[in-house]
Amino acid sequence: MVDKDLLSIQETRALVRAARAAQPVLEQAGQERVDALVEAIAKVGAEMAEELGKMASEETGFGKWQDKKQKNILASEKLVSYYRGTKTVGIINEDTEKKIVEIAAPMGVIAGLIPSTNPTSTTLYKAIISLKSANGIVFSPHPTAVKCITATVNMIRGVLKAMDLPEDLVGVISVPTLQGTDELMKISDMILATGGNAMVKAAYSSGTPALGVGSGNVPAFIERSADVDVAVRKIFASKTFDNGTVCASEQAIVTEACIADKVKASVIAQGGYFLEGEKLAKVKRVMERPNGSMNPAVVGRCAADIAKVAGIDVPAGTTMLLCDEPGVGPKFPFSKEKLTALLGFYVVNDWQEACELCYKLLMNGGLGHSMGIHSTNETVIREFALKKPVSRFLVNTPTTQGAVGISTNMAPSFTLGCGTVGGSATSENVGPQQLFNIRRMAYGLDDAAATTCKPSTENVDVQAVTNMIMEQLKKMSGTV
C-alpha cells in the first residue's frame, strides 16, 4: 500500500532541491533576461486566460469562467505591465551623494500555497513575482484544484524551456497532502500564503519567513451624498465578480436612514432579493457548517444556486440575496465574510454611527483588510479613512476590482496584506519587491566627516547635569 503522505513529502523535497539548484541560473541571467522571461509568461498567460479560467471553474465548481479569465489577465499581462522597468536583479539603486549602493539578493525558493477560489490566477501571479525577483517557486495546490494549477505550472515551465532556462525553477506538488505542505513550508526560504486562516497561521508558525493574508469582511458604506444607483451597481459588479470569491468583495451594505428606502429600491431593481421568514431561515441553515465556517456547497455560487441548495424559490433574474441583519457577531451569520452571492444590509442614523458599525464589522473577521465607501463628502471620506483599521480604503469603486488593482492604480495582486492589525507581516499588495533582500554597499566617509560625529558638549555644564540626575535618583530610592 502506497503511503500518500510519505510520497508527498519525498516529492516536495525533490522539487525544492531542483528549484534551489536552478535558482542561481536565473539570478546570474541578469535583469534583461529575467524581464524577457516574465514578459513571455505574461503573453502566454493572457493567451491561455480563457482556457485556464474554464478549467478552474469546471474543476472547483466555484465562480464564473468569464471572470476567472479576467483574473488570469490581471495576474499576467497587467501584473507584468505594472512592474515593467522595476529593477529587481543586481544593482537596483545607487545613491552617489550618500555613497550607498543597493543590490537585490533573491530569497531562494518560494513556497506558493494556492487556494481553490482563485487557483490559476494566483499561480500565475505568484510565479511571475517570484521569477521577476530571480527566485524559484514550488507550489502546493489545493486538493480540489490540482489539475488547473498543474496545467498553469506546465504552461510556465514550457516558457522556461523555450527560453533555455531551467524548468525546475517552477514546480508543483502532484500529490498534495497536509504533510507535504508542512514540509514545503519548512524547507523553503519564504512562504506566500493565500487561503484560509488556519493555513495562513500554519505558515507563520512554520519557522520560515512568511507573507500571508487575513480574511476580508468588507463593509461598504453608502453615504447620503452618493449617487445611490451608481453605488449599488458598483457593489453588485464587485460582489458578483466570480461569484464573490475574492476576499476583497463586499460583505455588507451600510447606509443612512434618510436614504435607506432609496438604496433598497435600487438594490431590488438591480437584482437583489431580501430574504425574510422561512426563506431566510433556510438560507441561514445552509450558509455555515456546524463549526461556523462557510459551507463549500454555497461558496462561489450564484444566487440561484444558493436558493436551490436552500430549497427556496426566488424571483427570476435574482443576482444577490440579502438580509436585514440586526447585529454583528457569531449569532448573525450575514455579518461575517461570505465568499458568495450573500450580503448583509444595515441601516444607521448618520455617518458617525456608520463609522462605529463598520468598525464592528471589521472586528468580526476583517481587521486590516479592506473597506469601501460611496460618497462625495470629502470630510466624511477622510474621517473614515483616518479611523478604519484597514490596509485598503476604497472610494467610489467596487472593492473587489479596486483592491486587486483593476479599477484603481493599486498594484495588481492576489496576496493582499492586512498589516499587523490583521495578523499579516505586510499591509501592501504583495509584489516582487517583497521577495528579495537588499544588500547595501556603503562607502566610508572621509576623515573630516567622521570626526564631526562626536557629540558636542559646548556650553553644557556636564557636572551640574550629572549632580541633578544623581539627586533625583537618591530621592526615588528613598536615600534622601
N, C-alpha and C positions, 0 to 999 in steps of 0.2 A: 504493500500500500504506500502511495506517494505521500510524504509529509509536505503538505502545501506550504505551511509556514516556513519550514526549513528551506524549501525550494525558493521561496520569495526572498528570504534573507540572502541566500547564496547568489541569486541573480542580482540583487541590489548591490552587493559588494563588488561583483564583476563589472556592473555598469559604472559605478563610481570610480573604480580603478581605471577603467578605459577612458572615462571623461577626464580624469586627473592627468593621465598620460598625454591626452590630446590637447589639453588646455594651453600649454606653453607654445604650441604651434600657432594658435590664434593670437596670442599675446605678441609673439615675435613677428606676426604678419604685418603689424602696423595699422595706423588709423585708416588709411585709404582703403586697404583691402577689407578691413572689418566693416567699413561703411558700405562697400560694394556688396558684401555678403548680406547685410540686413536689408539693403535695397532690393536685392534679388529675392529674398524670402518674402518681403512685403509684396512684391509684384505677383509672385506665385500665390501667396496667401489671398490676395484680393481676387485673383482669377478663380480660385477654388472656394471663395467665400460662400457661394450658394450651395455647392455640393457638401461642404463641411457642415453648413447650417442645417441642411436636411438630414444629414447623418446624425447630428447631435439631437435634433428634435425627435427623430424616429427611435433612436436608441433609449433616450431617457424618458420620453413622454412629456417633457417639460417645454413650455414656451411655444413660440412660433418660428418656423424656419426663416421666414422673411426678416424677422428682427434679429435672429441669430446671424444671418448674412451681414446685416449692418454692423453687428458687434465684431464679426471677423474682419470687416473692412477697417473699423476703428482700430482693432488690435494689430493691424499690419500696415496698411497704406498710410493711414492718418497718424499712427504712432511714429513711424519712421520719418514722416514729413515733419512732425513736431520737433524731433531731436536732430534733424538734419543740420550738420555743421557743428553740433556739440562735440567737443573734444572729450574722449573717454579712454584713450590709449596713449601711453607715453607721456610726454610733457603736455600738460593741459593749461598751464598758466605760468607766466614769467613776469615778475614784478622787478624791473631793473632799478627802480628807485629804492625799494626796500631790500633788494638783493635776495629775493626768495623765489625759488623755482618749485612749482608743484607738479608732481608726477603721479599719474594714476597707476595704482597697483591692484590688479584683479584679485578678487577674493578666492578664486579657485573653482570649486564645483558647487553649484547652487542646487538645493533641493526644492523642486517645484511641486507643491501639493495642489491638486486640481479638483474643484467641486463639480458636481453633476449639473448644476444650474447653468453654468457658463463654460462648458468644457473645452470646446475648440478655440474660442476667443481667448480664454485665459492661458491656454497652452501657447498660442501664437504670441501673445503679449509677453509672457514670461521668458519664452525662448529668445525673442528679439532683444529685450532689455538685458538679458544675460550675455548674449553674444556681442551686443553693442559695447559692453564693458569688458569684453575679452574673457568671459567665464565660460565654463562648460555647465551643462544643466542636466539633471536626471529627474524625470517626472514620476510622481506617484499618482496614478489616476484613480478617480472614484470608481469603485467596482461596477457601478451601473453605467459608466461611460467609457469603458476601456477601448471599445472599437473605434469610436470617433476621435478619442485622444491619440490613440496609436496611429491612426491614419494621418492626423495632423503632424505628429512627430516624423513619420515616414516621409511626408512631403518635405519637411525641413531637412531631413538627412539627405534627401535627393538633391536639394540645392547645394548642400555642403559638398557632396560628391562631385557635382557638376563644376564646382569652383575649386576643385582639387584641395579641399580642406578635410580634415578627419571627420567622418560621420559620427564617430563616438563622442564628439562634442555635445551631442544631444541624444539622450537615451530615455527609455520608458520601461517601467516595470510591467512585464506581461502577466505576472501572477500577483496582483496586488492583495496584500493582507496587512492587518494592523502591525504585525511583527516586522514585515518588510518595510513599511513606512517608518516605524520606530528606528530601524537600523539605518535607513536613509538619513533621517534627521540627525542621528548620532555621528555619522561618518562624513557628512558633507561639511562645507565651510560656512554656508549661510542658508537659511530656510526662508522661502517665500511662501507663507501660509495663507491660503484663501479657502474659507469653508466655515463650518460650524464652530461655535465657541469652544467645544471640547477639543477639537483638533488644533485650534489656534493655541489654546492653553498647553496642550501637549508639546507643541513646537517651542513655546517659550520655556518649557520645563525640561527640554531635551539636553541642555548643556551646550547647545550650538547657538550662535547668534541667530536671531530670527526677526523677520518683519511680518507681522500679522495684522489682521483687521478685526474689528469688533462688529457686532450686529448693528443693523440700522433700523431704528424705529422712528422713521422720519415724519414729523408733523409738517403740514402745510397750512399756513395762516392766510386766509383771505380777509384782508383789512378793508374797511368801508370805502376807501378811496380807489379800490381796484376796479378794473373792468371785469365784472363777475363772469360773463360768458367766456371771455378770453382766459381767465384764470382757471375755470373749470375745464376748459378744453385742454389746456396745458397739463393740468393734473391728470386727466384721463389719458392723454397721449403718453405720459410718463408711466402711469400705473399699468396700462395695458401693453406697454412695450415688452415684448417677450413674456407676456402674462405675469409681469411683476417680479421676475426672478432676479433682478438686480437689487442689491441690498440698499441702494440709494433711492429706491422708489418710495413714493408717499405711502404712509400707513394710516394717516388720519387727516381729515379736513377740520380745521378750527376756524370759525367765523363769528362775527359780531351779531348780536340780536337784531340790530337795526337793518341788517341786510340778509338775515338768515332765510327768510321766505324766498327772496330773490335767488339766493345761492341754491336752495333746494330745488326750486323750479328749473334752474339751469342744469343741475345735476340730472334731474329726471328727463329733461328734454334731450340731454346728450347720452342717454342710455343707462343712467343709474337707477337702481331699484332699491328702495328702503325696505328692509326685512322687518317684519313685525310678527308678534304672536307665535303660533306653532311653526311657521316657516323659519323665523329667527331661531327658535329653539332647536330645530332640526339641523340648521347650518352650524350652530354652535357645537352640537354633538359630534359633527364630523370634522370640525376645524382642527381639533387637537387630539393627541394621544393621551393616555392616562397620566403620563409624566409631564404633561403641559407643553411638549414640543409639537410643532406643526405636523399634521397628518400628511405623509407623502402623497396620498391619493388626491389631495387638493392643491398641492404646491405646483405653481407654474401652470395652472389650468385657467381656462376662460370661465366666465360667469355661468354659461350654460352647462359646462361640465360639472362645476361645483353644485349647481342646482340638481343635476342628475344624481350625483353621489349622495346628496342630502335627501333626495326623494321629494323634491318640491317643484312646483311649476312657477315659472317667471315669464313676464311678457316677452314676446319675440323682439329681438334687437337689443336685449339687455346686455350691457358690456361690463357693468360693475354692480356688486352687491354691497349695500351699505347698512350700517346700524347706528341709530341714535344711541351712542354709548353713554351711560350716565356717570361713569367713573373711570379711574385708572388703576391698574393693578391686576394681580392674578385672577381675581373674580370677574374681570371684564376682558374677555378674550379679544375684542376688537381694539383694545388699547395697546396691543403688542405688535411685534413685527409679523407681517403676513405676506409671504412671497407669492402672492396670487391675487385674483381679482376681488379682494375684500378690502373695504375701507371703513374706519371708524368715523363718526361725524359728531362734532361738538359745537355747542353754541355758548358764547360768553357775552358779557355785557359790554366790555370795551377792550382795547388793546393791552391795557395793563393786566387784566385778568387772563387774556390770551397768552401773555408773556409767562405768567405763572403756570398755566395749564401745559403749554409747550414744554416747559422745563420738567414738569412731572412726567410727561410722555417720554422725553429723552431719558429721564432717570429710570424708566421702565424698560430698559434694554436697548437704549440707543445713544448712550453717552459718547461724545466725541465724534460721532459720525457726521450726519448732515441734517439740514433743515431748510425748508422753503418758505418764502413769503411772497405774497402778491399784493402790491401796494404802490401808490405814487407819493406817499407821505415819507419824505426822506428822513424826517425826525424819528418816526416810528421805526423805519428800517434800521437806522443806526442804533437805536436803543436796543432792538432785538439782537443785532449783530454783536454789540458790546457785551451782552449778558448771557448769550446762549452757549453752553458747553459743547460746541460742535467744531469740526475742522473745515467743513464746507457750509457756508451760509449762502443760499442760492436765491437770487432776487428776480422775480418775474420770469421764471424759466422752469421747465419741467425738471424736477430734481434728479431723475434718472439720467437724462441726457446732459444736464448741467454738471453733475458730479463727475461723470466719466469723460467729459471734455467734448461732447458732441455739440451742445448748444451754448457753450461758454469757451473761454480761452484757457480753461484749466488743462493740465497735462492729461493726455489720453492715458487711462489706466484702468485696470481691473483689480488692483490692490489698493484700496482706499484707506490710508492710515487714519486712526482715530485718536492719536495722541495719548499721553499718559492717562488722561481722564477716562479714556475708553480702553485702557489696558494695552495700548499699542506703543511701539518704540518710535513711531513717527506719526506726524499729523499730515504728511504730504500724500499726494497721489504718487505712488512709488514709481520710479523710473530708473534708468541706467545709472543715474548719479548716486543712487543708494547702494550700488553693487560693486563699487571699487573703493579701496582705501586711498588716502592721499599721502604720498611720501613728500616731505618738504625738505628741499635742499637750501640751506641758509648760509650765505657767505658772511664771514666775520667782518665787523666794522673796524675802522682804523683806530689806532691807539688814542687819539684825541677824543674821539666819540666815546670810547669805552671808559675813559677816566671821568667823564662827566656824569656817570651813572651813580656816583657816590651821593648819598643824601646830604643836603646842606643843613648845617646847624647854626648858620649865621644869624645873629640877633636872637638866639634862643638860649635862655638860661636853663641848661640841661639839669644842673644840680637842683635848682628850685623845683622843677617839674618832678624830678625823682623824689625829693623830700615830700612833696604834696601827695604823691601816689602812696608812699610808704605810710604816711599818716592815715590816709583813708583805709588802707589795708589793716592797720592796727585797730582802728575803730570797729571795722567789720568783724574782726576776730575777737573783740572784747578785751583786748590787752590794754586799752586806754580808757 
